[in-house]
Amino acid sequence: MSIKLKIIIPLILLTLHPVFLLSQKNSHHPFSRYGIGEIEYEGFAQNRALGGISAGLRFNNRINYQNPASYTSQDTNSFVFDVGLQTAQNEFSTQNNRMIKNQTNLNYMSIGFPVTSKWKSSIGILPYSNTGYEIKVTSETTRGTEYYRYDGNGGLRKFYIGNAYEFNENLSVGFNYFYLFGTLKNSSNIQWNNPEAYRFEDLLTKKKMTVNSHVFNIGAQYTTKVFKNYDLTLGASYDISPGFKGEKTTMHTTNIDTTMPPDNSFNETYPSNLLVGFSLSNQKLTWGADFKYTSWSNLSNFSNITDSYSLHTGLQYIPEREALKNYFKKINYRVGAYYKDGYYTFNGETIKDFGITFGLGLPLKYKKTNFNISCQLGKKGKIDNGLIEKRYAIINFGITFFDFWFVQQKYQ
């Protein structure tokens, strides 16, 4: 493939990708009506299989956008294109009901490339949050039976451009510029019988919130030798943002007329995100752990959210990277786990989320291109105290295309 095609094809796909992302209603959870929707699990398929770790990971043939300092680990004359597909099954349970929802969607696209031997860059588009729910409630009141219906859809996406610079063999720093954008739509419909007016009353309220924001994410990684043949990498990243702007549009519809209050523009504080972690690796093993904290409680225009933190750990094992005869020795075997507490809060309780992960990295023969498969099995929330429990299985399919550019073939 020519150099021009290597650049043009991914850029075309990145341009078209928002159309596919925004057309998906890929969150099925009643809680997503609160806050800015249900926050997506971060990372590509290889990160997901490792419990979501990223702060200290450095791979020369993969993109790790969660810590932009990692871009410098990419081979100097290489080009990387990463694309992922996600499918999930969610089972929701309350004390009286049970429901299963499935969804599949294109998840992310990203490219990574060198500018110089020490300066590397990446561009991509990712999901950030999703809103998708349909709730029906029947209530007996003094005026008879009332029927409530709540619906929501939409979500937020992130487009990013990142750069990193390697000061020496130990220290790298980098930054991402994120453009956060999207629309969240919510509606509520109340119906009741009005015998005095001899009609069925209907009140429909629709709300649409459009959001856009500029976010700067800075990161650093420091690598040193320990235990003779292990690399220890310490990593951290932090988000900086002036906040984000939004606009709320509301419409009220009854049997008689429709009213539309003036649009309400607002400015909101962007939640601070702190990520710290490490990885310990050699030719066969990579083990890492992360801690992440997000200050959601600073947001004033959204309800039922609070600060959150999460813990992640993951292990990768490659029996023999350069095995020639036994393919199974070249496979990347991955396992991990995570625990999250916060973001949603109901009835005085924060919603907890924990799960286990596992997956494979399947290299193409004689190439650094990889097929990556990850599986997450987890539980979010609980049935007690009037809450909802979500049990889920998420499978991510990713392919990381790796090739060299600016290298001329000398022999046929």
Buried (B, 14 or more C-beta within 10 A) or exposed (E): EEEEEBBEBBEEBBEEBBEBBBEBBBBBBBBBBBBBBBBBBBBBBBBBBBBBBBBBBBBEBBBBBBBBBBBBBBBEEBBBBBBBBBBBBBBBBBEEEEEEBEBEBBBBBBBBBBEEEBBBBBBBBBBBBBBBBEEEEEEEEEEEEBBBBBBBBBBBBBBBBBBBBBEEEEBBBBBBBBBBBBBBBBBBBBBBBEEEEEEEBBEBBBBBBBBBBBBEBBBBBBBEEEEEEBBBBBBBBBBEBEBBBBBBBBBEBEEEEEEEEEEEEBEBBBBBBBBBBBBBBEEEEBBBBBBBBBBBBBBEBBEBBBBBBBBBBBBBEBEBEEEEEEEEEBBBBBBBBBBBBBBBBBEEBBBBBBBEBBBBBBBEEEEBBBBBBBBBEBBBBBEEEEBBBBBBBBBBBBBBBBBEBEEEEEEE
